[in-house]
Amino acid sequence: MKNIMFGVFGVILGIIIGGLVNMGLIIASPGVIPLPEGVDPMDPVSLAENIHRFSPQNFLMPFLAHALGTLVGAFIAGLMAKNNKLVYALIIGGFFLIGGAMNVSVLPAPMWFNITDLVLAYIPMALGGYLLSVKVRG
């Protein structure tokens, strides 16, 4: 029972910290790669109305936010889990994948970005987080 509680706590902590990494990168992204003038990255309506003005480079930071948030969250879940580390890391990946799919259904981003994001940013990064946690903690 204690082992399961560590895993559940790791998932909760992974979701919170992974979400903070994700949001931190989204908030910082205009300072790294400027968005078209007048676009508010924290306003879904502004994004939806202006996404046609984005260049491919404007999609780099959102992809990195999704990928690194998932990687960090899965790493934390893997570190916290006493056993079944892969399961807990994949729960993080699945959670963030659902969020990514919801994002795809709301924002009219280009199909190439949606496919790249959904295929590469979540489950592969969750596996990477798992592998890092095993390397660090064994």
Sequence and secondary structure as in RCSB ss.txt:
>XXXX:A:sequence
MKNIMFGVFGVILGIIIGGLVNMGLIIASPGVIPLPEGVDPMDPVSLAENIHRFSPQNFLMPFLAHALGTLVGAF
IAGLMAKNNKLVYALIIGGFFLIGGAMNVSVLPAPMWFNITDLVLAYIPMALGGYLLSVKVRG
>XXXX:A:secstr
 HHHHHHHHHHHHHHHHHHHHHHHHHHHHHHHS  STT  TT HHHHHHHGGG  GGGGHHHHHHHHHHHHHHHH
HHHHH SS HHHHHHHHHHHHHHHHHHHHHHS   HHHHHHHHHHSSHHHHHHHHHHHHHHH 
